[in-house]
Amino acid sequence: MNICVFVCNKNYFDKFIDTYSQLLTNGKYTGPSCLVIGDDLKNNDLLNHEIIKNNDIIIKYFPEIKFSQDFFLINNKIISDKRNITKKFQWHKLHLFNIFFKRWNSVFYIDCGMTILNDIYPILNTIEKNTLLAHCDAHPNYKWKLNNQFCKENKDCYNKLINNYNLNVDYFQTGILLYDTQIIEKDTYINILKLANNYPISKTNEQGILNLYFNCDKKIWKQIQLRNEDTNFYHYCCIDLKDTEYIIVKYKNW
């Protein structure tokens, strides 16, 4: 059985409600769902929202991730768009690979704030064994490589990283993830967290680190299918595409 999973903190709760409501109506989803939360939503009255109660959404609490002191000494100084400071909760996505989720056959993770326009099942039906399906961040021109996800100004840390990894490779976004839970092993979460502490120069928080693990180490990332004969599945940013059918878009400007 598949489960749809969301991760949010208090700031993104309204976006969760919007996206989940669209999942039910436009997406025609009827299966189980889970909302992963951290400390700021634990025991919060927001969780009594009628959408949660009426749809038996599973609330799964994980404590805020504890990073090493060295992590913050380096990460707080990297040159980025500042999401490493303002959106630290994105690291909570690491919990998507906790053994808790092995009770389901597959997980479809969706960022809160996604717009769901049509039936979700054509995407869910593309699941592959022992594979993580996600969208290439450099689509459609493929000019970016994984090295762009890491801050090069900290030369010691960056040199250690490129000595251990080939970063001249394509990489995936973490906005939507569809994966067989067989990819989750008992030490998966711990090993990903170790990577984060070893290389605290990821400019987009969890995204670069998840690529090191699933793309470089495990080599199980594949491009998620973007269309079939009937419709387009996913687009990161749609501009003037009112007449084009999509299932999910990250941003739409119409």
JOHU-V858379 format. One record per helix or strand of 3 or more residues. SS is the DSSP state (a for helix, b for strand). FROM is the first residue (numbers start at 0). TO is the last residue. If there is no record, write none. Layout:
SS_FROM_TO + SS_FROM_TO
This chain:
b_1_6 + a_9_24 + b_31_36 + a_38_40 + a_44_47 + a_49_53 + b_57_60 + a_68_74 + a_82_85 + a_87_96 + a_98_102 + b_105_109 + a_120_123 + b_131_135 + a_145_148 + a_154_163 + b_171_179 + a_180_182 + a_187_197 + a_205_216 + b_220_222 + b_231_238 + b_245_252
